[in-house]
């Protein structure tokens, strides 16, 4: 990284209305091109099936949940795999172009200090597990569900935002 890149200030964030409209267009394009909405947790399930197929194939094939994904021998050969890879690459390119690539620990010190990466990982695993139990993540259920006027999608979004507002009242302000 050269000196100019180190001292250059990050670009301003996008206008939220413009970003929302563009996200809606991406969601529409995803429905048109793939026949599916946006989502992510299906990829982690398929990745788990692929790992299981390569580490313990008999147990994975016998597993009621993962077995169907490994029948053809290509659990990662799915639209959602390419979507998640595209999102990750797009985020990386966007962060690079906006001069926002940095390795840092976000969040207030009182939220865990040196144990924060582990508690964040544990929380992420719990959220992913919950998303699989619910058969969808925030992007899959919230965005795609609401886009097709699903009652479950709107119920989730209302609950998600209400919970966020309530919990934020109990959190200390960053100092």
C-alpha positions as CSV (number, residue, x, y, z in Angstrom):
1,X,0.0,0.0,0.0
2,X,1.5,3.3,-1.0
3,X,1.6,6.5,1.1
4,X,-1.2,8.2,-0.8
5,X,-3.6,5.2,0.0
6,X,-2.6,5.3,3.7
7,X,-3.5,9.0,4.1
8,X,-6.5,9.2,1.8
9,X,-9.8,9.7,3.6
10,X,-12.6,7.2,3.0
11,X,-15.2,8.2,0.5
12,X,-18.6,9.3,1.9
13,X,-21.3,6.7,2.3
14,X,-24.0,6.5,-0.3
15,X,-27.2,8.2,0.1
16,X,-29.5,5.7,1.9
17,X,-32.4,6.3,-0.4
18,X,-30.3,5.7,-3.5
19,X,-28.8,2.6,-1.8
20,X,-32.3,1.3,-1.0
21,X,-33.5,1.8,-4.5
22,X,-30.5,0.0,-5.9
23,X,-30.9,-2.8,-3.5
24,X,-34.5,-3.2,-4.6
25,X,-33.3,-3.3,-8.2
26,X,-30.7,-6.0,-7.3
27,X,-33.4,-8.0,-5.6
28,X,-35.7,-7.7,-8.6
29,X,-32.9,-8.7,-10.9
30,X,-32.1,-11.7,-8.6
31,X,-35.8,-12.8,-8.9
32,X,-35.8,-12.4,-12.6
33,X,-32.4,-14.1,-13.3
34,X,-32.4,-16.9,-10.7
35,X,-36.0,-17.3,-9.8
36,X,-35.0,-16.9,-6.2
37,X,-34.7,-14.0,-3.8
38,X,-31.6,-12.9,-1.9
39,X,-30.3,-15.1,0.9
40,X,-27.2,-16.4,2.5
41,X,-27.7,-19.1,5.1
42,X,-28.5,-21.7,2.4
43,X,-24.8,-21.4,1.3
44,X,-23.5,-22.2,4.8
45,X,-25.7,-25.3,4.9
46,X,-24.4,-26.3,1.5
47,X,-20.8,-25.6,2.6
48,X,-21.4,-27.8,5.6
49,X,-22.8,-30.6,3.4
50,X,-19.7,-30.3,1.1
51,X,-17.3,-30.4,4.1
52,X,-19.2,-33.4,5.5
53,X,-19.2,-35.2,2.2
54,X,-15.4,-34.9,2.1
55,X,-14.7,-35.6,5.8
56,X,-17.4,-38.1,6.8
57,X,-19.2,-39.1,3.6
58,X,-21.3,-42.0,5.1
59,X,-22.6,-39.9,8.0
60,X,-23.4,-37.0,5.8
61,X,-25.2,-39.1,3.2
62,X,-27.2,-40.7,6.0
63,X,-28.1,-37.4,7.6
64,X,-31.7,-36.5,6.9
65,X,-31.0,-32.8,6.6
66,X,-27.7,-32.8,4.6
67,X,-28.1,-36.1,2.7
68,X,-30.3,-34.7,-0.1
69,X,-27.6,-32.0,-0.8
70,X,-24.9,-34.6,-1.4
71,X,-26.8,-37.1,-3.5
72,X,-25.4,-35.6,-6.8
73,X,-22.0,-35.1,-5.3
74,X,-21.9,-31.3,-5.9
75,X,-23.6,-29.5,-2.9
76,X,-21.9,-26.2,-3.8
77,X,-23.3,-26.3,-7.4
78,X,-26.2,-24.0,-6.6
79,X,-27.2,-20.4,-7.4
80,X,-26.8,-19.4,-3.8
81,X,-23.1,-20.3,-3.8
82,X,-22.4,-17.9,-6.6
83,X,-24.6,-15.3,-5.0
84,X,-22.6,-15.4,-1.8
85,X,-19.3,-15.4,-3.6
86,X,-20.5,-12.4,-5.7
87,X,-21.6,-10.5,-2.6
88,X,-18.3,-11.1,-0.8
89,X,-16.2,-10.1,-3.9
90,X,-18.5,-7.1,-4.5
91,X,-18.1,-5.9,-0.9
92,X,-14.3,-6.3,-1.0
93,X,-14.1,-4.3,-4.3
94,X,-16.5,-1.7,-3.0
95,X,-14.5,-1.3,0.3
96,X,-11.3,-1.0,-1.7
97,X,-12.7,1.6,-4.1
98,X,-14.1,3.6,-1.2
99,X,-10.8,3.4,0.7
100,X,-12.5,1.6,3.6
101,X,-10.4,-1.5,3.9
102,X,-9.0,-1.7,7.4
103,X,-8.6,-4.4,10.0
104,X,-10.1,-3.0,13.2
105,X,-12.4,-4.0,16.0
106,X,-15.7,-2.3,15.9
107,X,-17.8,-1.7,19.0
108,X,-17.4,-0.2,22.4
109,X,-14.7,-1.5,24.8
110,X,-17.4,-2.5,27.3
111,X,-18.7,-5.0,24.8
112,X,-16.0,-7.6,25.6
113,X,-12.5,-6.1,25.1
114,X,-10.1,-8.9,24.1
115,X,-12.9,-11.6,24.2
116,X,-15.0,-9.7,21.7
117,X,-13.9,-11.7,18.6
118,X,-14.9,-14.9,20.4
119,X,-18.3,-13.6,21.7
120,X,-19.0,-12.1,18.3
121,X,-18.2,-15.5,16.6
122,X,-20.4,-17.3,19.1
123,X,-23.2,-14.9,18.5
124,X,-22.8,-15.2,14.8
125,X,-23.0,-19.0,15.1
126,X,-26.1,-18.8,17.2
127,X,-27.7,-16.3,14.7
128,X,-26.9,-18.7,11.8
129,X,-28.3,-21.6,13.7
130,X,-31.5,-19.7,14.4
131,X,-31.7,-18.6,10.8
132,X,-31.5,-22.2,9.6
133,X,-34.2,-23.2,12.2
134,X,-36.4,-20.4,10.9
135,X,-35.6,-21.4,7.3
136,X,-34.2,-18.0,6.4
137,X,-31.9,-15.2,7.3
138,X,-32.6,-11.5,7.5
139,X,-31.9,-11.1,3.8
140,X,-33.8,-14.1,2.8
141,X,-36.8,-13.6,5.0
142,X,-36.8,-9.9,5.4
143,X,-35.9,-8.6,2.0
144,X,-37.1,-11.4,-0.2
145,X,-40.1,-12.3,1.9
146,X,-41.3,-8.7,2.1
147,X,-40.7,-8.3,-1.6
148,X,-43.2,-11.0,-2.4
149,X,-45.6,-9.6,0.2
150,X,-45.2,-12.5,2.6
151,X,-46.8,-12.2,6.0
152,X,-43.8,-14.0,7.5
153,X,-41.5,-11.4,5.9
154,X,-43.3,-8.4,7.3
155,X,-43.8,-10.0,10.7
156,X,-40.0,-10.7,10.8
157,X,-39.1,-7.2,9.8
158,X,-41.4,-5.6,12.3
159,X,-40.1,-7.8,15.1
160,X,-36.5,-7.3,14.0
161,X,-36.7,-3.5,14.1
162,X,-38.8,-3.4,17.3
163,X,-36.4,-5.6,19.1
164,X,-33.5,-3.5,17.8
165,X,-35.1,-0.3,19.1
166,X,-35.8,-1.8,22.5
167,X,-32.4,-3.4,23.0
168,X,-30.6,-0.2,21.9
169,X,-32.3,1.6,24.8
170,X,-30.5,-0.7,27.2
171,X,-27.1,-0.5,25.6
172,X,-24.6,2.1,26.9
173,X,-23.5,4.8,24.6
174,X,-19.9,4.5,23.2
175,X,-17.4,6.7,24.9
